[in-house]
């Protein structure tokens, strides 16, 4: 079998660096929350030192993921609640984005 193996691991609330002010906002609706989130991220990128995505997350499943990658040579990707799909080498700011307690429905409804 040829080709490269890719592991995609979920983000975790446990992080090596505190989020500071980079916290996903609570808003009455999803559109307002996401617009505010983009502004928060832009500001954070200008104020904070960026770190590699692979250095931000901690915990048991991260140790397992790093071990698997070291043993297989696979690529490691992160599916982040606040930042989307990231490679472990991507530069990011520390953040906190937990959507379980948001006051609005997270589904996006299209027209038609």
C-alpha positions, 0 to 999 in steps of 0.5 A, a space after each residue: 500500500 502506498 501513500 501517506 497516513 493521516 491521523 486527525 485528532 480532536 482538540 482538547 480543553 486542556 492546553 499548555 498555555 492559558 487562553 487569556 482573552 482569546 475566548 469564543 464569545 457568547 452571543 444571542 445568535 451564531 452570526 454575531 458570535 462568529 463575527 466577534 470570534 474573527 475579530 478576537 482572533 485577529 487581535 490575538 494574532 497581533 498581541 500574542 506570541 503564536 505557538 505551534 498547534 502541536 504544542 498547545 494541546 495536552 492530555 492522555 489522548 495527545 500523548 497517544 497521538 504523538 506516540 502513534 505518529 512517532 511509530 508510524 510516520 503519519 501526519 498529525 492533524 487537529 480538528 479544532 472547535 475554534 480554529 478548524 482543521 490544523 496541522 500540528 506545525 501550524 502557528 496558532 494563538 492559545 484560545 478557548 472555544 467550547 460550544 456546549 453552553 452556547 445560547 443559540 442553535 449551532 445548526 446552519 440552515 440554508 435557503 431552499 
